[in-house]
Structure formats: structure tokens, C-alpha cells
Amino acid sequence: ALSNDRSASASAAVQGLAKKHPTLVRNTAMSESGNAVTSVSDTLGRRIQLSKSGTVSFRSTDGTNIGVTPKVDGLSTVPKLQGSVFVYEGARGVSTTVAIGKEGTQMFCVFLNKYSPDTCKFKFNLPKSYKLVVNKDGSASVINKENKGVLKISAPFAYDKKGARVNTA
């Protein structure tokens, strides 16, 4: 079993980033519903849920569902609430945090030590006719069969433990 130290450390890292850069980190809106740990409607009318199995689902107003799950070696699949974010505890010094609110969802990979992997990946469950496209600015979009963007993913960013911006290229 993993200790709560990693979970608390990952949460503390994200909360520390929020203190230094308040516009970067949002708090999770809590509203338990059925099999979801939290479930909210965002400003675009999508239903965003974090399931007890660890998948973040975006259900659009037309009923289309897109799922996103953090994929890191040794990462627990059951997120735990720590402070204002959910934490997926990981092995080898990496954890992932998720904040879900009316403004959208944020996922942070927290690399806790020098032995941590240097990448963090996410698995996307998309409808068959949808695709994930990486844009020139590093952001990504989920495109439907009509080539219309249905989900925007911001470009990755990174900060060190002192709060200084780090290159993600």
C-alpha cells in the first residue's frame, strides 16, 4: 500500500503552486452523484464527472462522452481528495492531481523527486469518429466527425518546487 505522504505531498505541491500563481489552479467543486466522486456542470453545459474508478468524463449536451484517465506506472486508479484536489498516488515519485469545477478540469502531474519519470501520459476514451489533434501551440483538441472541436486541452506547463517556470518541450 502507498503511504498518504505521497498524496499529501502532491496536494501540497499543487496548493503551493496555487499560492504563487493563483490564476493557474482551481479548486474542485464537490457534488457526489451515483458512481461519481464528484459531478458538476461546467459553463459550457457539459457534465464533468470523476468516477470512483478514476476516469474523468466529459458528457456534452448532445450526450457524447469523452473519458480521460491518467496513465503513469504504478499510479493508483482510485483518486483521494486531499485539500482541494483529487490525488492519484503514484510509484517512483510521481502522482497526478485533478481539480474539477464549473470552469473546466485541470490535471497536474507532480514529480516528487529526482527518481521520478520525466513524462506523464493520459489515456483518452473517444467515440469512434473522434480524434485527438495536437495544435501548433502545444495545446490539443478533440475533434468530432464534422471536424468540429468538442474539447480543448491547454498546452502543458511546468513549474519547479520554487515556483519558477520550467520548459516542457
Secondary structure, DSSP 8 states (H G I E B T S, - for coil): ---HHHHHHHHHHHHHHHHHSTTT--------BTTEEEEEE-TTS-EEEEETTS-EEEE-TTS-EEEEEEE-TT--SS-EEETTEEEE--STTEEEEEEEETTEEEEEEEE-STTS-S--EEEEE--TT-EEEE-TTS-EEEE-TTS-EEEEE----EE-TTS-EE---
